[in-house]
């Protein structure tokens, strides 16, 4: 049974591998940083590249809002390492290869262009206490998250 992470609820914790193969745990940021979680379907695809490059280009803003940005996809950490390098991404990418975080956040899509178990494009803002303050899941993966709402949510937390 999947748990859907809603606004106002405690963010499901996860431990996933980053692009260096190291474990990163969401709760490690509790009390220290607000966290923006960006689930994206697949590395190297058009809209995903646009989303993550837009995020890259706005990192000074996220830093000023005391936010840690984390991109998550079901790609292997090897693929994400190459994607991060190719696009010069300046924030953490995590591999949800076993789809545990995507399930916990209720964003796993069972039919993504015929592929089973790909995360929908979704964004979450988790405050320093580990509570979800913003949730957006997009049914059409050609759309981008509402970055303005993410930034406004972060601004209210500071």
N, C-alpha and C positions, 0 to 999 in steps of 0.2 A: 504494500500500500504506500503510495507516495504522499508526502507531506507538502502542502503548498504554502510557501512562505508569504505571508500577507503583511501589509503595513501594520505597524503596532505590535507585531509578534517578535519573539526572539529569533534572530537569524540562526538557521541551522549551521552548526560548526562543520568544518571540513578540514582535511589535511590532504593536499595535492602536491604533485611534483612541479617545480618550476623548470625553466629552460636549461638549468644546470643539473637537473635531476635531484635537487634538494627538496625536502619536505617544507611546505609552508602551511601553517594552520591559521585559520581566520581568527580564532579567539586570542591569538598572540597579540593582536592589535587592540584588544579591548582595553579601555582606559587610556589609550595613547593616541589613536588615530580614528577618524571617521573613515569608512571604507566604501569605495564605489566598486561594485562587482558588475562586470560586463560579460554576460554569457553571449558568445557568438557562435554561429553554426560551424564554419570551417575556415581554417587558415588559407590564405592565398586566393580566396574567392573575392569577387569585386566589391560587394557592399561591406563585407567584413574588413577588407583592407581600408576602405574609405572611413569606416567607423573608427578603427584603431589609429589611423593616421590623423584623424580629426582630434582624437583624444591626445595623441602624442603632441600635436601642435598647441594644445591647451594645458600642458602639464604645469606651467607656472601658475595658472589660475587654480588648479587642483591643489598644488603645493601651498598656495596662499590661503586656501580654505581648510588646511590641515587634513587633507584627504589622501589616503593610500588608494591607488587605482590598481585593480586586478582584472585582467582579461582571462576568461575561462572558455575553453572549447574541448571537444572530445578528441581532438588530435593528440598524437603522441607528443611527449616533451621534445623528442628529436625534431619533429616537424615544426613545433612552436619555436624551437631555438633558431631554425633557419628562417622562419617567418619574421621573428623579432630582428634578426640580423639584416634581412633583406629590406625591411621597412624602417630600420633604425628606431625601433620602438623603445621608449625610455621609461617603461613601467613593467610591472610583473605580469607574465603570462603563465597560466597554470594549466596542466593537462588533467582533464576529467575523463581520461581514457576508459575508466571502469564505470563512468556515468553516475557515480554516487552523488555528487553535488547537484548535477542537473536534475536527478530524481528528487532529492531533498528539497530543492527550490521549486519543484513542480513545473519545470520548463523543458522537460524531455519530450521530443517529438518522435512519435513512432513511425511517421511516414514523411520524411523530408526528401522529396524528389525520388522516392523509392528506397531511400536509405533508412534503416531502422535505428533509432537511438541517437539522434543528433539534437543538440540543444537549440531551442528557439532563441532568437535574438531577444535578450531581456536585460534590464538594468535594475540594480538594487542599490540603495544608499543605506548603509548600516552605521548607526551612530556609535560613539565611543563606549556606550553601555551594551552594545550588541543587539540593539533593537532596530528593526527595519523601518526606516522613515519614508522610503519611496520604493515603489515597485512598478515596473512597466514591462509587459511581455508583448511582443509584436507577433501577430499571426502571419503577417506578410514580411518575409525576411529581406525584401528589397527596401524596406523602410529603415531609417536610422532612429536610435533612441532620441528622446527629447532632452538634448544636452542642457537646454536652458532650465528645465525643471530640475534636473540633477543639480545644477549649479545653485539654483535658488534654495533647494532643500539643504545643501551644504552650508550656504550662507546663513540660514536660520539656526543652524546647529552651533555656530561660533559666537 
